[in-house]
Amino acid sequence: MELSNLSFADLLSLKSDLENEIKRREHEEKAKAKKQIVELARAYGLSVEEVLGKVGPARKPVEAKYCHPQNPELTWTGRGRKPLWVQELLAAGKNLEDLAI
C-alpha cells in the first residue's frame, strides 16, 4: 500500500483503524503475559502475590513530635508544611519547644 496515493480521509480512517488494532493487540499481549506469569509462578509453587509482593521492609509511620496543648489529638511530625494550628500558635507567641511532645 502506497501511503502517498491515499486521500486525507483515507489516511485518517487508516490511522483510526491502526490505533484500534494496536489497542486490541496490546490487550491480547497483556493477557498472554499475565497467563504466562501465573503459570510460571504455579510451576514453582508460588502465588502471584508472593512473586509480586513488596520488596524490602515496610516503612513504619513517623512518630509525632508536636501536639496542640489543648487538643492532644492534633499532632504534627515536624515534616512537611506546618499545620494551620501550629502556624496559629506560633503567631500567638508560642515556639515549637512549647508544642513538643
Secondary structure by P-SEA (a helix, b strand, c coil): cccccccaaaaaaaaaaaaaaaaaaaaaaaaaaaaaaaaaaaaacccccccccccccccccccccbbbcccccccccccccccaaaaaaaaaccccccccc
